[in-house]
């Protein structure tokens, strides 16, 4: 089956996001120093803030890259057969990663609260719920497809 333009564009965009995201995560120690020197706020002058935020951003970045890799893996199945158990497992993993990321944002907000931290945590929580919902929906579709394939 020939790939549609939308499928090609989506896959290319995901690859680009993954490459850029990897570069950002790798460069995080240096870019964070530069950012904190430019920005002077109440948190940046605290003693352990730099270490805390560096670890937080690195963990969130790696989890975000795992979600992007999962999406790339899922998009590869669009041309052949998207209704497979592998995609159900990918969506479940993305839901779990989204919930973990949301929990980390809420935990960060406990120590260093900002409106943006709360907003990102809420958005990731909703993304996790959405992934779980799609997981259940796709699981039903896979069951129906397998049942239909067995019917003569």
C-alpha positions in Angstrom: 0.0 0.0 0.0 1.3 3.4 -0.9 2.0 5.9 1.9 -0.2 9.0 2.0 1.3 12.4 2.3 -0.1 12.8 5.8 1.6 9.6 6.9 4.9 10.6 5.4 4.7 14.1 6.9 3.8 12.7 10.3 6.6 10.2 10.3 9.1 12.8 9.1 8.0 15.3 11.8 8.3 12.6 14.5 11.8 11.8 13.4 12.7 15.5 13.4 11.2 15.9 16.9 13.2 12.9 18.1 16.5 14.2 16.7 15.9 17.7 18.1 14.8 16.3 21.4 17.9 14.1 21.7 20.1 17.1 21.0 18.2 19.2 23.6 18.5 16.4 26.3 22.2 15.9 25.6 22.9 19.7 25.7 20.8 20.3 28.8 23.6 20.8 31.3 25.1 23.6 29.2 21.9 25.2 28.0 20.5 25.2 31.5 23.6 27.1 32.9 23.2 29.7 30.1 19.5 30.0 30.8 19.8 30.4 34.5 22.5 33.1 34.1 20.2 35.0 31.8 17.2 34.7 34.0 17.2 35.9 37.5 14.2 34.8 39.6 13.5 33.7 43.1 14.2 30.1 42.4 17.4 30.4 40.4 19.3 31.8 43.4 18.4 29.0 45.7 21.2 26.6 46.5 20.0 23.3 45.2 17.7 24.6 42.4 20.2 24.0 39.6 20.8 20.4 40.4 17.1 19.7 41.0 15.9 21.3 37.8 18.7 19.6 35.8 17.7 16.2 37.0 14.1 16.9 36.5 14.5 18.2 33.0 16.8 15.2 32.0 14.3 12.7 33.3 11.3 14.4 31.6 13.4 14.7 28.4 14.2 11.0 28.3 10.6 10.1 29.0 9.5 12.4 26.2 11.9 10.8 23.9 10.5 7.4 24.8 7.0 8.7 23.9 8.3 10.0 20.6 10.0 6.6 19.8 6.7 4.9 20.6 4.8 7.1 18.2 7.4 6.4 15.5 7.0 2.7 16.0 3.2 3.0 15.9 3.2 5.2 12.7 5.3 2.5 10.9 2.4 0.1 11.1 -0.1 2.5 9.4 0.6 1.2 5.9 0.5 -2.5 6.7 -1.9 -3.2 9.6 -2.5 -0.8 12.4 -4.9 -3.1 14.3 -2.3 -5.2 16.1 -1.7 -5.9 19.8 1.7 -4.2 19.5 0.0 -0.9 19.0 -2.3 -1.5 22.0 0.9 -2.1 24.1 2.5 1.0 22.7 -0.5 3.1 23.7 -0.6 1.6 27.2 3.1 2.4 27.6 2.5 6.0 26.4 -0.3 6.3 28.9 2.0 5.1 31.7 4.8 7.4 30.6 2.4 10.3 30.5 1.2 9.6 34.0 4.7 9.3 35.3 5.6 12.6 33.6 2.5 14.3 35.1 3.4 12.9 38.6 6.9 14.4 38.2 5.6 17.8 37.2 3.2 17.8 40.2 6.1 16.7 42.5 8.2 19.6 41.1 5.3 21.9 41.7 5.3 20.9 45.4 8.9 22.2 45.7 9.0 25.0 43.1 5.5 26.0 42.1 4.7 27.8 38.9 1.5 28.0 36.9 3.3 26.5 33.9 4.4 23.5 36.0 0.9 22.9 37.1 -0.4 23.4 33.5 2.2 21.0 32.0 1.3 18.4 34.7 -2.4 18.7 34.0 -1.8 18.4 30.3 0.4 15.3 30.7 -2.2 13.8 33.0 -4.9 14.3 30.3 -2.6 13.0 27.6 -2.1 9.8 29.7 -5.9 9.4 30.2 -6.4 9.9 26.4 -3.7 7.3 25.6 -5.4 4.8 28.0 -8.7 5.5 26.3 -7.3 5.0 22.8 -5.6 1.8 24.1 -8.9 0.4 25.2 -10.6 1.4 21.9 -7.8 -0.1 19.8 -7.9 -3.3 21.9 -11.6 -3.7 21.0 -10.8 -3.1 17.4 -8.0 -5.7 17.4 -10.4 -8.2 19.0 -13.0 -7.6 16.4 -10.5 -7.8 13.6 -9.1 -11.1 14.9 -12.6 -12.5 15.2 -13.4 -11.3 11.7 -10.2 -12.9 10.3 -11.1 -16.2 11.8 -14.6 -16.1 10.2 -14.8 -18.0 6.9 
